Amino acid sequence: VAFGVAFGVAVGVAVGVAVGVAGGVAWLISYFLGLFRIYFWLPQVVWMLGLNLLAARAEKFLNFLPPNFDEITNLPLPFFDSFLVEAYAQNPAATREKVEYFSGYTRRQTEVNRAIVGITAQQVRNSKEFRELLDFRDNLAWIGDPPRAIINILPELRDISHDLSAATEASTPYRRLELLKTPIKKLQHLQANLKNQPSHIATQFAPGLANWSAILRDTQTQWTEEAKRTGEIPLVYLAGSGLDPDNSQGRFKGREDIFKEIEAIALSDTPPALLLYGERRTGKTSTLKYLPDRVNTDLIPLRVNAQRFAETTTLYGIARSFHEQIVEAAHTACRLTLPQLDLEDLKLDPLPALRRWFDAIGQQLRSKTLLLCIDEFERFDDFVVSTQSHAPLHFLRNTMQRSDNWCVLFSGSHTPDELAPYWSDYLIETQAIRLSYLKEDEARDLIVNPTADFPQDVYRADAIDAIVKLTHGQPFLVQLLCGELIALLNNIRLGRGQYNGKANPDAVVTPQLVKAAIPLAIDRGQTYFREFWTLTLGLPERQVLTEILNGVEMPANRPIRKKLFHKEIIQMTGDGFKFRVPLIEMYCRSAIEE
């Protein structure tokens, strides 16, 4: 009895456990089969393999893809994305509808995104004519937010296509060439950044982008020949922002004496702080941008634009801007990689952290002199006024006094006596360097040779004399006046505007044309002239200039006249005081009359 009871209990427990475990395992397997819909997916895999054999006619079988019948299963299907790519090449409209459906109503987003990447790469490769580059943006406009894999590629390609369309609609051949430079530069940047992409992305896009580059080079050559045949002169003069060494094409002229003086002072045994000053639009920013290429390699200029400080009212913002701009300047101008800065440390104690970073840079480059160039340094006033803190200025003064191989250069339009009183503490013993007008030979070079490929014999000699006299070598005004002259000359050569139908392809710039361009240049340069009259000049200065224009006699030692003389606005001649720049005098006369 005992044995029978024990045996029965043991068998019952064993059977119960076995059945329970087996049932549990069976339930678990069934659960996962149901969750992932394996019993539907396996036939779909077989079906997809069969459809792939028909990829040559993929567009005919778009409606037979498994997600059309099963929107829920999300296990990967072999060849699904490549099938969509093939179908798009055969029937873009039908494939686009399916891609949008699969993306919005099924669980195939990952594969659809891969298909979109493949379709984009395919379109890039298949764009083998200039017209196809123009159509690229519209052809893929249906792709909204691009997949993450091409988030830095597709928008750039769309921009390039848009820029090319804008270039084709330009009014003149040379204007088309100017506009073509932008998409070419963007394409070069995109090609350079491909090395930062995953290898499979770079492999898909590199051949197509190389083909685009070849198309744009051919187009540039073709448009250049067309422009030459028209007799049009390229509009290459730039009256505006500072010239950049990467794209100015030789427009920057002179200033060799400035470069030599900065280099000599900065590399001296105990260099003082430097102050580069000059009137607005005389080329201070351009000079700082060109400085790394024009000085000894023992001197490393690092330009910081103080205008960016207007974006912040915190010490952290100032310190962060210093860090970002110095890193950028070191990389772009000198190809240097600087020590890392602990950004968390910067947040906790901004300026001391920045000081330690400066020290680390000085140690890394201890055989060099580091020239911190603060462009538009007067912008610190905005920070001081809004925060009542002089901490950034204390930091710069400590940089000048403590660092063995750091030197500071301030660049702006004001001398110390024109600034707020507190600046005297920070600019004490600063050595000033004036950036004046271009020398006469430099101004003539800018007029005749603004770029290396600018046509010769565009100006008559007496016209060049007239331009030099009117501008007194002020670089902005030289570019402004010459730009208007070339626009007028092109109208004459091509028979446009008032010369409609009377083309004269051999016309050149004459003194008469210079005279005709003066009101156009003054009108185009209204911003500069108004800024000069209302900001550069105070009320006392405007009153003195009015008296000079009206021929009123007054003592030569009058303080305001001395100031205007020092700022190179007026000059002493045998007939008394006169404006240095006749174009500015013409504007001032009209401003007084108004």
Protein Blocks (a to p, Z undefined) as FASTA:
>chain_A
ZZmmmmmmmmmmmmmmmmmmmmmmmmmmmmmmmmnommmmmmmmmmmmmmmmmmmmmmmm
mmmgfklmmmkbmcdcehklmmmmmmmmmmmmlmmmmmmmmmmmmcklmmmmmmmmmmmm
mmmmmmmbfklmmmmmmmmmmpmcdcfklmmmmmmmmmmmmmmmmmmmpmbfklmmmmmm
mmmmmmmmmmmmmmmpcfklmmmmmmmmmmmmmmmmmmmmmmmmmmmmnopacdfbccdd
dddfklnnomaggjllmmmmmmmmmmmmbdcdddddddehiopmmmmmmmmmmccfkbcc
ddddfklmmmpccfklmmmmmmmmmmmmmmmmnopacddddfklmmmmmmlmmmmmmmmm
mmmmmmbccddddehkllmmmmmmmnopaklmmmmmmmmmmpmkbccddddfbdfklmcf
klmmmmgoiacdddddddfklmmmmmmmmpfklcehkbcfklmmmmmmmnnopaklmmmm
mmmmmmmmmmmmnopajlgoiacfkbccdfklmmmmmmmmmmmmmmmmmmmmmmmpcfkl
mmmmmmmmnopacdfklmklmmmmmnomaccdfkbccdfblmlmmmmmmmmmZZ
